[in-house]
């Protein structure tokens, strides 16, 4: 701790040498206030630039969408807000082959896409059929290559009217999509298969309303669309 005797010479010297100049330098000099204002402005600008950079980086990865309609009930509600991963199906075409750095579109994925039909809004549906698969309908169910699709996440039966595109083999680089609310959904039964190029992104996270916050679930279908093991044999 500094003693009083150590402080006295400093104070005394300043007081006897030039009291007026000491007062001017500590009270009348506007430079510190100016520096503080400049520093505050700079910090505000830096914060705004950082926020803008973060926003742009986030927008490169995800987009936000609002579910409009009831075609995905009971799993996605009308008005529900989602974050969509716009890079989920990024791919490169090399030598006539398509390569996915992450994962290709998978059955059960909920996707946002630009529909082949005339619409000023993107659609949200679930991928049911993949390239090369035959999609058929019967007895209120969907069949993939003749195997019934287990869908315990829907509440109504799946029907296909005569004027709809009921039986189709999904071409390369396309997917077959259906809404979860089968009796109230315009989907691939109506407008046909969807080019992968039309997919905006994969639904990733629900953030509104609060009671629906969480990851958008991916459905799995054991035994559907899987190639038989090379070591397995089937009896005639």
ABEGO torsion letter per residue (X at the ends): XBBAAAAAAAAAAAAAABAAAAAAAAAABAAAAAAAAAAAAAAAAAAAAAAAAAAAAAAAABBBBBBBEAAAOAABBBGBBBBBBAAAABBBBBGGBBBBABBBBBBGBBBBBBBABBBABBBBBBBABBBGBBBBBBGGBBBBGGBBBBBAABABBBBBBAABBABBBBBBGBBBBBBABAABBBBAAAAEBBBAAABAEBBABBAOBAAABEBBBBBBBBGBGBBBBAABBBBX
